[in-house]
Amino acid sequence: METLLHQQLKLHYAATSTDCEQQVGRFRVDVLQANEIIEIQCSSLAALRDKVRELTPLHQLRIVKPLTRHTFVIRKRWSRTISQGLASNAGDWCDLFEELVHFVTVFPRPNLTLEAVLIDIEETRRPPRNRSQRGYRVEERQLTAIVGSCSLVSAEDLYRLLPPDLPEQFQTDQLARLLNRPRWFAQKVAYCLRETAAAVVIGKQGNSLVYQRAGHSPEPRAYAG
């Protein structure tokens, strides 16, 4: 079942509603405009790997991956609003690397553009249907703002998601400090850079691998700290 957020993003990228839900070969695609296919992927990028392999030899394919910056949470019980407010956790461009670790086998490649879109959303939460369960269930997510987008075509473009003061040679502990993230997250970033040939391992310092940047991005950076 299509979510409201997916539908909103699809209509944002489609020139007209007739561009939506078109058949290309054995695949149903979100948007088809001229020779460009646009796929909105709110869930895991891994689910699109086979589609990427089959469609890119003949078509331009743009995969739009939304990344949530701010979430305004509305908590409801039956028809009543219990509370509402901005969630404490905020996302940024670097969140793309969480998904990219499952996508490096198909990115980069000719005819493929990976477009990260930073968005703000409103999320409605309700108690779980089963009273024995804890937490909440998400009833709906809807788009409230598109903050910006960053199109990635080459491996070097990945550096646009990272701090501009990242040195030519770095280790994951340095990267973690620059990102203000845990080291395990920095290791995922380094894995993506290595697997896409954006960085190479040139040695070790103690027990840590030392990475060398393989190129620079000619485009403006998306990273905003």
C-alpha positions, -999 to 999 in steps of 0.1 A, spaced: 0 0 0 14 34 -10 21 57 19 11 94 19 48 105 20 56 84 -10 26 98 -29 35 134 -21 71 130 -32 60 112 -64 37 140 -73 64 166 -66 88 150 -91 62 142 -118 55 170 -143 19 157 -146 -1 129 -129 -1 109 -161 37 105 -157 31 84 -126 29 46 -123 41 36 -157 52 2 -170 88 -2 -182 96 -37 -192 86 -60 -164 88 -31 -138 62 -7 -126 80 27 -121 69 57 -100 75 84 -127 85 82 -164 94 114 -182 109 111 -217 137 86 -212 142 93 -174 128 70 -148 123 83 -113 119 60 -84 110 73 -49 125 50 -23 113 57 12 124 22 24 157 4 19 178 11 -12 187 -26 -12 153 -34 -26 161 -15 -58 194 -32 -67 179 -56 -93 158 -29 -108 190 -7 -112 209 -35 -129 181 -42 -154 170 -6 -162 203 14 -164 216 -3 -196 188 13 -216 174 41 -194 184 71 -173 174 62 -138 171 86 -109 165 72 -74 152 97 -49 160 88 -13 143 110 13 163 118 45 143 132 74 157 163 91 130 173 115 100 153 126 70 170 142 53 143 162 15 142 170 5 116 195 -31 105 194 -54 82 213 -87 75 196 -98 109 182 -79 130 208 -44 145 204 -25 137 236 6 157 228 26 172 200 60 186 194 93 184 175 112 151 180 146 155 197 166 136 171 174 154 139 188 139 107 212 152 81 228 143 47 252 118 63 222 95 71 224 84 35 254 63 43 232 40 65 214 30 33 244 32 9 262 3 26 236 -19 10 238 -2 -24 275 0 -32 273 -30 -55 253 -9 -80 265 26 -73 280 44 -91 272 32 -126 263 48 -160 228 62 -163 222 62 -125 217 93 -104 211 89 -66 193 120 -53 192 125 -16 164 148 -5 164 164 29 128 168 42 108 177 72 78 156 81 48 153 104 44 119 120 12 107 137 17 81 164 -8 59 182 -6 33 209 1 -2 196 -29 -23 187 -18 -51 211 -19 -38 247 10 -61 256 33 -42 232 53 -12 243 60 20 224 38 32 196 28 26 160 32 51 132 -2 58 116 10 82 90 39 103 78 34 133 56 57 158 39 58 193 54 89 208 37 116 199 12 148 215 26 172 206 -2 185 180 -25 219 166 -35 224 146 -67 252 119 -66 265 105 -99 301 96 -92 320 81 -62 337 115 -57 303 131 -52 300 112 -18 324 138 -4 297 164 -8 279 147 21 310 150 44 326 179 62 348 201 40 377 199 65 380 161 61 418 157 55 433 139 25 443 110 47 420 100 76 410 73 100 376 64 112 381 79 146 389 113 130 359 110 108 336 102 137 348 133 155 342 155 125 307 140 120 299 140 157 288 104 153 298 71 168 328 53 153 307 25 140 289 50 119 322 64 106 332 28 97 301 25 75 310 58 58 346 45 52 332 12 39 311 31 13 340 52 2 363 22 -1 338 0 -20 329 28 -45 366 36 -50 362 71 -35 390 62 -10 417 36 -8 434 20 22 471 30 23 482 14 56 475 11 93 482 33 123 481 11 153 449 -10 148 432 16 126 432 16 88 444 48 71 423 60 42 434 82 13 409 103 -6 408 92 -43 393 124 -57 376 157 -51 340 168 -58 338 197 -83 302 205 -71 291 226 -41 288 206 -9 255 196 7 270 191 41 259 218 66 272 204 98 
